[in-house]
Amino acid sequence: MVAVVPRPGRALDPGDLVRHCEDELPGFAVPRYVEVVSELPLTENGKIRKAVLRARGTTAGAWDRTTRPPP
């Protein structure tokens, strides 16, 4: 899973992101789930709290590439 914060005023299509990843990354690194979030949990030093994201797991709002319609 990847959690993505789009730039302000921009929309993000999870399918476009996954297609880009499929072109640029090895298959094992392409995320199955994409979740668009408004912000990421950060430490006091500004680093991403990955443990918080892992503990949260995949939510109902996550986009699943295995169920997307074919291009």
N, C-alpha and C positions, 0 to 999 in steps of 0.2 A: 504494500500500500504506500501511496505517496499522498502527503497533505500539501496542498498548494495554496499560496496566497496570491491572487492576481494583483497586478498593479492597479492603483486607484483609477476608477473610470473605465477599466478594461474588463471584458468578459473572457472566460476561459472555457473552451470546449474540451472536456476530458478525452474525447475520441481523437481530436487533433494532437493532443499531448502524447497519447499512447502511440499513435502512428509515427510521430517524430521519434519517440523512444525506440520503436521497432526498427527504424532506419539507422539509429545511431548506437544502440546498445546490444550486447549479446542477449539472447532470449531469456536467460535466467534473471537478468537485471530489469526487464520490462515489468513495470508494476501491473498487478492484476486489478487493483482497486485505485481509484483516484477520488480524493475528496477535496473539494474547494472549500477553504475555510477563510474566515475574515482575519484571523491572526493565529500565530503559533505560540505555544507556551514557551516562555523564555526564563532563563536564570537571571540572577541579579547582574551577571556579566554580559547578558545579551546573547548567550548561546541557547540553542533550541533544546528544550527538555524532551529528549527522545523517549525517555522512560514513561513520561506522561502520555505521549502518543501511543506507545506500545500497550500501556495498561488500558487505554480507552478502546483499543481495538478497532475493528471495522464497524462503522455505524450504518444505520439505515440510509443515510444520505450519500454514501459512497457509491461511485459509479463502477460497475463491474465489467471489465473488458470481455469476459467470457459470455456475456449475455447481450453484447452490443449487436446491432444489426450489421450485416456485411456491407462493406463499402460499395 
